[in-house]
């Protein structure tokens, strides 16, 4: 299975709200294509959607400097910081700017 098929599979699981299957497919993509930052973003997003908030943030934060996934990563981090009030508002303001 090539990277396009794996990405389509991850997006399919995301639309179906199948977080565990999404994470499994994203990790499979990370193993097969370790240099592809999109699979890292999908992994972080699947962790966030699966209510593993801190793990998801740890996966997403280093990807803010990757040009391929910067917009998606920032949107995912804004979603996390905006939805879960336990996390700080300062980080949300920084991401918004």
Residue pairs with C-beta under 8 A, 6 or more apart in sequence:
1 9
3 29
3 32
3 33
3 36
6 25
6 28
6 29
6 32
6 33
6 39
7 29
7 38
7 39
7 42
9 25
10 22
10 25
10 26
10 29
10 39
10 42
10 46
13 19
13 21
13 22
13 25
13 46
14 22
14 42
14 45
14 46
14 49
17 49
19 46
19 49
19 50
20 46
20 50
22 42
22 45
22 46
22 49
23 43
23 46
23 47
23 50
25 42
26 39
26 40
26 42
26 43
26 46
27 39
27 43
29 36
29 38
29 39
29 42
30 36
30 39
30 40
30 43
33 39
37 63
37 66
37 68
37 69
38 68
38 69
40 59
40 63
40 66
40 69
41 60
41 63
41 69
41 72
41 73
41 76
43 59
44 56
44 57
44 58
44 59
44 60
44 63
44 73
44 76
45 56
45 60
45 72
45 76
46 56
47 53
47 55
47 56
47 59
48 56
48 57
48 60
48 76
48 79
48 80
50 56
53 80
53 84
53 86
53 87
56 76
56 80
57 77
57 80
57 87
60 73
60 76
60 77
60 80
61 77
63 69
63 70
63 73
64 70
64 73
64 74
64 77
66 73
74 95
77 91
77 95
78 92
78 95
78 96
80 87
81 87
81 88
81 89
81 91
81 92
81 95
82 92
